[in-house]
Amino acid sequence: MIDNKLKSILLSVQKPARYTGGEPGCIIKNKEDIDVHFAFCFPDTYEVGMSHLGMKILYDAMNKQDNIWCERVFAPWTDMHAKMKENNIPLYTLESKTPLNEVDIIGFTLQYELSYTNILQVLDLSGIPFMSKDRNENHPLIIAGGPCTCNAEPVADFFDIMALGEGEFMNIEICNVYADCKKKGLSRLETLKALSKVEGVYVPSFYDIEYKEDGTIKSVNPLYGAPVPCNKAIVRDFANHPFPTETVVPMLTAIHNRAMVEVLRGCIRGCRFCQAGFIYRPFRERNVDMLNQGAYDLCKNTGYEEVSLTSLSTSDHSQLEKLLDDMEGWTQEQKVNIALPSLRVDNFSESLIEKTTKIRKSGLTFAPEAGTQRLRDIINKNVTEEEIEKTAKIAFAGGYTHVKLYFMMGLPGETMEDIKGIIDTAQKIIDIFWSMPNRPKGKPEVSISVATFIPKPFTPFQFFGQNDSELIKEKQAYLLECAKVNKRIKVSYNDPQTSIIEAVLARGDRRLSKVILDAYKGGAMFDSWYECFKYDVWQKAFADNNIDTAFYANRFRPYDEINPWDHINYGVSKKFLIEDYERSLQAITSKPCNKQCYNCGANKLLGRACFEYNKN
Amino acid sequence: MNTTRIKFQKVGLAIYFSHLDLQKVMQRALKKSGLPVWYSKGFNPHIYMTFTLPLSLGQESLCESFDFRLNEELTEAEILKAMEGTLPQGIILTGAGAPDYEAKEIKYALYKITLYGDREALKKAMADYEAAEKVTVIKQSKKTSKEVNLKSEIRNLQLTGEEEDSVTFTALFPAGIDYNLNPALLVEYFRNNYGIDANATDYLRQNLLNEKLEILQ
């Protein structure tokens, strides 16, 4: 399996266990017993990929099928990349060490735009042509899934198909249709035609894009009867849909090294900047008994000491308190810690903090997102000043001294007053600490992390032009100036250069695939890693292809312009997005989905209303 | 409360993760096993675990072990049964029960080492080493670096086999709580002076021995 040459290489790179597999919980099958050999690729390092719940869910779902073997593959870090190239070692799957070009299907999960060059790295190390049009029946089918497929037009030319939406059923159907086509000996084109009939499958080459002289899209013309719009797939009965109770447990410490159960999917909040909040609609919550039993089994089967109740907004599960009560007995007995990674400031209660910190205390993180009430109303982050203060009080009374706050800058309607508001908020929290007679020992610390806002498809802010880097730099400088008031306030923010690339790719079109390819050829890889990001390489790739980044990132997009993602349907309609953007311009908030329905359209995927509104 | 020793091999794929990772792997394995493991009292209860002798990444071993405590007395068969299916590939359990020797008794480790490269060059390296009066290398630790004479520390070096592209030998290296000599130091010496590929070397720790050179079982 691992010969002497590979062994020598593995022992010369950092963390060789990234490339060996063999973890407890990994699935080994016999190649003779299966119809479809699937390589699931997370195009980032092993530790990042192994922290990802989606991969665990699909690994489990596919491997439960006798005829499918799903293996894992990750992007080799730069040291391993160089060694593999130098020694002509093809990239292989972790379970069976099969070279990637010998599997049937390679499925990439696209979690963030800055991982796009690593898709090319993986294809390159596997000796597979980059462009879909250059591949034939002898090559694996290259498919994409994950949130970025809602507008993966910039990488459309690299993929044979894209799986839109949720993969629990769709991936299995794709495998079965593929197996059927393979048995019949169908051509690549005929196989793609058959696959295009699967719910959620988008075949980029079946859509011909015509552009206007000004660079915007003139029309999208479907071929071979491909659907317009192309709908995403969802799991309708999510409440009772099983989730993995056994997962691969890495020997290396992954970033999130703990058991994870997904308590709900979708989000009722409708924060206007948040792509996940719209593309994972409709909101569905899982049955509490199933969650409790599943969490128990998962901890027992993995040996993890911590279980995370994961979702976009865990405290919005209508029966969270019951779940925590049910879990209390066995988690204490088994010495398992419960983590709630995504709490909301507005419904964070004292009993919640008590239940989650009985065993171990960690830092506390909240996301007000904006520094003033006016701006929070614009972005529909329905959190008030009082709620932030109340939360800080509960946290301090609960023994925490360190509070971390997330904010964004470059939001629609933002002024310098809002930037100052970020520091004012942090200062207020510190004042609260000192004003409390029952404060914990020590000094308070407030870390504020400020990300540059990137407008994303399928959000009400998809029309908005991103602040250019000059303006962002000006705002960052002002933020630092304001932060001088108190040395207990620690400020961090991200590099505006990566935000530009992200913004261009997020709302880009197919003309960018050439740019990404040129960037990769110029040495761009692991762009989300500070130490690897090469802005000059990207700048050159844009220039060589006559691409103006401002056209994609900084320009306001009129409502009637055809966006590159308009022929894709993730549930929420463009009509709704326009209405909600209009509301934001007047700083009018939208209520959570369970209080009022704004007819976003996501319930059509469900085939029924998301909530029983007459119940209360 | 019963102190229990689990004996295991660390071979094949398991050589690629470190001693620190191994500790966490074993902790999770014990948790998964459902065995009545004793936890330390206090604010942060944890499994009390001590490893007999750490093993470097990249080396195989047939004689690894660690101690932990059980709240009940269990037979070897019961313990091994409970541990089934909890471990990564390449960690193979070979026994469980009351500890039969103390870690401080360990004085030597018997290694079987295979060097890869041109056979004649490898044989010359070995012959030169055997003929030398003194072979000094620099031993680095976290704080200090000092010179050691390998000839006076490594004992019973014996050539045991040769192939087209390799030679194999066994030798005793100082090991234990007080003093350790990693066999990689000898291999590095060969690499620096004879250009062999040190990373391709096979290391197999076969036995641990006491001061009288008796095998500790």
Boltz contact constraints between the chains, C-beta under 6 A:
constraints:
  - contact:
      token1: [A, 4]
      token2: [B, 200]
      max_distance: 6.0
  - contact:
      token1: [A, 8]
      token2: [B, 197]
      max_distance: 6.0
  - contact:
      token1: [A, 8]
      token2: [B, 199]
      max_distance: 6.0
  - contact:
      token1: [A, 8]
      token2: [B, 200]
      max_distance: 6.0
  - contact:
      token1: [A, 11]
      token2: [B, 58]
      max_distance: 6.0
  - contact:
      token1: [A, 11]
      token2: [B, 199]
      max_distance: 6.0
  - contact:
      token1: [A, 12]
      token2: [B, 199]
      max_distance: 6.0
  - contact:
      token1: [A, 16]
      token2: [B, 16]
      max_distance: 6.0
  - contact:
      token1: [A, 17]
      token2: [B, 16]
      max_distance: 6.0
  - contact:
      token1: [A, 17]
      token2: [B, 17]
      max_distance: 6.0
  - contact:
      token1: [A, 20]
      token2: [B, 13]
      max_distance: 6.0
  - contact:
      token1: [A, 20]
      token2: [B, 16]
      max_distance: 6.0
  - contact:
      token1: [A, 22]
      token2: [B, 13]
      max_distance: 6.0
  - contact:
      token1: [A, 22]
      token2: [B, 88]
      max_distance: 6.0
  - contact:
      token1: [A, 22]
      token2: [B, 89]
      max_distance: 6.0
  - contact:
      token1: [A, 23]
      token2: [B, 88]
      max_distance: 6.0
  - contact:
      token1: [A, 24]
      token2: [B, 88]
      max_distance: 6.0
  - contact:
      token1: [A, 251]
      token2: [B, 17]
      max_distance: 6.0
  - contact:
      token1: [A, 251]
      token2: [B, 21]
      max_distance: 6.0
  - contact:
      token1: [A, 251]
      token2: [B, 25]
      max_distance: 6.0
  - contact:
      token1: [A, 251]
      token2: [B, 88]
      max_distance: 6.0
  - contact:
      token1: [A, 303]
      token2: [B, 28]
      max_distance: 6.0
  - contact:
      token1: [A, 303]
      token2: [B, 31]
      max_distance: 6.0
  - contact:
      token1: [A, 303]
      token2: [B, 32]
      max_distance: 6.0
  - contact:
      token1: [A, 335]
      token2: [B, 45]
      max_distance: 6.0
